[in-house]
Amino acid sequence: MIEFSPISLDGHEIPLTSVRNNGFDIHEGLNSGANRLIESGFSPGRPDGTLSACLVLRISKVVTLHLDHPPMNPFRSSVYLALRCFILGSGLLSVARAEPLKVAYSDWPGWVVFDIAIQKNWYKEEGLDVQFMWYDYAPSMDAFSSGKVDCVGMTNGDALVTGSSGKPSVAIVITDFSSGNDMIVAKPGIDSVKDLKGKKIGVEVGLVDHLLLLNALESNGLKESDVTLVNTPTNETPQVLAAGAVDAIGAWQPNSGQAMKTVQGSKPIYTSAQAPGLIYDLMYVSRESLEKRRADWMKFVKVWYRIVDYLQDPANLDDALKILAARDNVKPEEYEPFLKGTHILTLKEALQRWKKGDGLGSIYGSTKVVDNFNVKYGVYKQHVDFQGYFDPSLTQEFAKSAAAKTTAK
């Protein structure tokens, strides 16, 4: 015979068995257990998952059933068996409840906009349990590489770097491309990229603004050897420029803006607006998570385009800026240039950028440029087969469903 140990509900044990005269009496245990469950406020299918511990009948030991106890009548036996199965099933559902999707994001306007959906509970409305985790940019990629999160916001170039070091990923959303937020900011007296020859430049080597810097140098007839790079974490570039340790920096907003605010007379001499599509920003998911939970990531994509639609409506600008500015602890009017320097893609634009092609107008063409850059400058040794880093199918499926809804209206 099997003896069941008590279950726990909100810290209180609920006995489901009792032993009488060396025999097993499940009537009394189940009856009192059911009453206690009801009195404790238990209701089937409670969606919030707040049951403490597990409503699971755990087998604790084998005991002997003596036949001197009369058997239950068939009707009562069926009822109690059903109750036992229900309680066991409820517990297993609680245990099997999927972990939340864990998403790492960092201080880039195209990702800070996730705060809009978080604050407005759009993920809950979609029935999606997602946990957003705030990091500095480089640590966010480390968190993804170490398996602490399922998804991370990265540029197309940096995704190749994390992939080459052992954690390939797959992009399911193109959030934006940088359109002015990434900058080469120079101290007073330096008025052009050509003036950088022989100067020190603070930049996080191997990351996106290193690419922007080299693009700026090459387009102005200079080489990397014509300048001295000072490897500097991006969030420290304003301090390095203010201290006079370098003559210019490569940084994205809000760091580039902070540098110009800190160093009077400093200014951008080259920005990503001069190379649109050089720097794409995407949400990359672990391949394992996408395979196992594609339906959940489909909901994630759906909410993303709800954010995009919200931002496209000028009537929402003040509310959006208030939410975004709070993340960086600045005034809404101060955050507005950051948002304008980020070209967040509409669904139509994203579908176009997902198409394979050469040049910066395609995510594939842009990534080919970045891959060549990474190999040329020793970020990694061999070219990456980046075709598998992109999965446009979720965006395409959403587009079809959205079109169907529009047609149905």
N, C-alpha and C positions, 0 to 999 in steps of 0.2 A: 504494500500500500504506500501511497505517496503522501507526505505531510507538506503543507504549504506554509511558508513563513509569512509573517504579517507584511502588508504593504504600508507605505508611508505616504501620508497626504498632509502637506503643510506642516511637517514636523511631528505629526501624531501617528502612531502606529495603529493600524486597524486589523485586529485579529480575524482571520478567516477560517480558523479551525479550532476545535476543542477536542479533548480526549475524555471519554467517560467510560468508566469500568473497563479500562484497558482496551477500549474500542474507539473507533473514529466517528465523531458526530459532525458531519459537514453542515447539517441543517442549521444548527445554532450559530456556527461561525459565519456562514454566508449571510444569514439573516441579519445578524448584528452588524456585519461588515457592510451590507447594503444600506442599512439604516444610517450608519455612521457616514458613509459616502454622501448620502443625500443631505444629511444634516450639515455636512461640511461645505455644501454648496457645489458639489460636483455635478456637472452636466455633460452629456456626451458631446464630443467634437468641439470642445472649447478651443477657439482658434488661437488664443494668445499664448498657449503653451506654458501656462504658469503653474502647472502641477509640479509641486516639489517632489523630487525623487521620481521613481518610475512606478506607474500603476501596473506592476507586473507580478504575477504569482510565481514566486521563486521556489523551486524545489529545494528544501533544506535537508531532508533526510528521508530514508525509507523506514516506515513503521509497520507493525503488524496489525492487520484488521481482524478482530475477533468477531465471529458471526452471531454472538449473543445479542447484538443490537439489531433491532428489526429494520429491514430495508425501507427506503422511501417508496411512496406510491409513485406510479409512472408519471403522473402529471407534475407533482412537486419535483421529482427527479429531473424532469426536462427543464423546468423553470430554473432550478439552481444550476444546472449544467449550462444553460444559456447565459446566466449571469456570470458564471465563471469565465466563459469564453469572451463575453463582452469586456470584462475587466482586463483580462489578459490581452485582448486585441487592442484596447485603449492604451495599455502600457506600451505595447510594442510600437504603436503608432507614435507615441511620444518619444520613444527611444530612437525610432527611425526617422524622425523629423529632420529634414535636410539642414545641414549647417548653412548659415548665411553666405552668400557670395561675398568675398572679401576683396575690396577694391582700394588700391593705393592711389592717391592723387596728391598733387603738389601745387605750388603757387604759380600757376600759369592761367591766364584768364579763360582759356578754352576748357580748362578743367575745373576752375573755381565755380563755373556755372552749374556744376552738379549740386552746389549748395541750394540752388533754387528748388530743385526737385526734392531734395532732402527736407527742406523746411516746409514745403507744401504737401509733404506726405504722398507724393505721386508714386513712389515705389510700393508703398503699402496699398494704395488704391489698385495697383496692378497685381497685387498678391505676390509681390517679390520681396523676399527677405534679403537685404543687402547691407553690408557693413562697410562704410567708407572710412578709410584710415589715412590721416594726414601725415605727410612726410616732407622733408626737403627732397629735391628732385633725385639726386644721386642715391640717397638712402632708400627711396621708393623703389628704385630698380634693384637694389640689393635685397630688399624685402621680397620682391618677386622672384629673384634668382634663387633665394633660399627657401622658397615655398611657403612663406608666411602669408602671402596673398594670392588670390586667383587671377587678378587683373591689375594692370598698371597703365598709367598714361605715360607714353614715351614718344619721342620723335622717331621718324622712320629710320634715321641713321643710328640712333642709340639702341633701338631694338636689335639691330644687326650686331652691335657690340655685345649685348647681353647674350644673344644667341650664340655668338662665336665662342663665348666663354663657358657654354654648357647649358644654357636655359633658353632654347628656342621658344618662340611665342607665335601667336597668330592674331592679327588685327581684325576686329569685327566692326569698328566704327572709325571713320576719319572725322575727327572733331573739327579741325580747322587747319589753316596754314598761317604762318606768321606773316603779318603784313605791316611791319614797322616796329613791333615790340622788341625784336632782337636787334641790338645796336652795337656799333663800335663807338664808344664815347671817349672823346679826347679832352685833355686839359686845355685851358686857355693858351692860345698861341699856336695850336695845331688846328689847321683849318681844312685839311683834306687828307685823304688816304695816302697820297704821295708824301705828305709831310711826316709820315710814320717811319720813313727809312732811318735806320740807326736808333730807333726808340725802343723802349721797353713796353710790352703790352701784357696786362694781366688777363688771363683767360683760363677756363677750366679745360685743360688739354684733353683732346679726344671726344669732347662733347660738342653740342650743336653750334655754339658760338665760335669754337675753333674753326669749324667748317665755314661759318659766315665770314670770319676774319680772312681765311685763305682765299675765299671767293672775292672778297674786297681787294686783297693784294693783287691777285692775278688779273682782275679786271682793270687794275691801274698800273700794270707793267712791273709789279714787284713780286718777289719771292719770299717764302717764309724765312730764308736765310738773311734777308735784308732787315729783319727785326729780331728782337730778343723776346722770347715768350717767357712769362713768369706764371707758372702753374698756380692758379688761384681758384678756390671754390667760388662758384658764382655768387653765392650769398655774401661773400666777403669782398667782392670787387669794389663796392663803394668805399669801404674803409681803406683799401689799398691805394685807390686813386687819391683819396683825401690825404693820406699820409705822405704822398709824393713818391711812393716806392715805384710807381709806374707812370708812364706818360699817357696811357690810354687803357681802356678795358673792353672786353667783349662780354655782354651780359644781356639778359632778357628782363622784361618788366616783371615785378616792380623794382628789381635791382638797378637796372639802367636809369630809371627815373629817380631813384634814391641817390644815385651817384651825381646826377646833374643838380639835384637839390642841395647836396652836401658841398659840392665843389663849384663855387660861383664862377660863371663864365665857361664851364665845360659844356660840351654840346655833341650831338651825334654827327659823325662824319660819314657814316654808312649804316644803312638799316636793311632789314629783310624786305622792306617795301620795294627795294631795288632789285630783289631777286625772288619774286613771288613764286611759291611752290618749291623753293629750295628746302624749306623746313616745314614738313607736315607733322601734325600732332595726331596721334591715334590712341585708341584704347586696345591694348594687347592682352589677350587671355591665354592662360596656360592651355596647351593642347589637350591635356587630360580633362580639364574642367569643361572645355567646350564640347568634347565628345560625350561626357557623361550628363551634362546639364544644358544642352543646347536650347531647350525650351525656356529655361530661365534666362539665358543670355538673349534670347529673342525678345523677352519682356524688357530687358535692359536697353536694347536697341530702341524699342518702342518708346520708352520713357525719354531716351535721349532726344528723339525727334519732337517730343512734346516740349522739351526745353527749347529746342531750336525755334519751333513755331512761336513760343512765348516771346523769345527775344526778337523775333521778326516784327512783332507788333509794337509800333512806337509808343502806344499807350502804356506799355509795361516797362518802359525804360527807367523811370524813376524808382519803381519798386525793385527792379533787377539791380540797379546800381547800389541801392541801399543794402541789399543782401551781399553783393560782391565786395563792396567797400568794407563791410564789417569783418570779413575774413582777413583783410590786410590792415585793419585798424586805421583806415584813412577816410576822408570825407568822400561822399558819392561823386562830387564834381572832380575830385582828384583821380578817382578810378576810371572815369569815363574815357580818357585817352588810352588807358590800357585795353579797354574793351574794343575801342576803334582800331587798335593796332593788331587785332586778332580777327582774321576773316573766318568766322564760324560758317561752315558750309551748310547750305540748305540741302534738303533731300535731293533735289534735282542736280545741284552742283556736285554733291557727293557721288551720285551715280555716274556722272561724267568723269570724275577723277579716278573712279575705280576701273575705268577702261584701260586696257593695256595699250601702251604706246611709248614713244620716246619723248624726251623733253620734260619740263617741270609741270606741265599740265596734267600729267598722269602720275599716280602714286608709284607706278612701276618705273617710269622714266626717271622720276626724281630719286628713287631709291637706287637705281643704277648709278647715278651721279655720286650719291653718297657712298655706295660700296666702293667705287673707284677711288674716292677720296680716302676712305679708311685703309685700303690696301696701300695706296701710294704713300701715305704718311705713317704707316706702321701701327695703326690702331689694332689691326689684326693682319695675319700674314697672307691668307688665301681668300679669294672671293667667296662670298656667301651666295648660295642658291636661295635667293630671297622670294622666289615665287610662292613658296609654301608659307610665307609669313603673312599672307593676306587671304582673308575669306570674305569676299563681298556678298556672299549669298544671303546673309541675314538682312543686310540693307536692301538687297533686291527683293527678298520675300516681303519685307515690311512695305516696300514701295508698291508691290502688287496688292497687298491687303488694303493699304491706304487708298489706292486708286479705286479699288472695288467699293470701298465705303463712300468715296466721293461720288462715284457713278450711281450708287444706290440712293443717294439723297435727292 
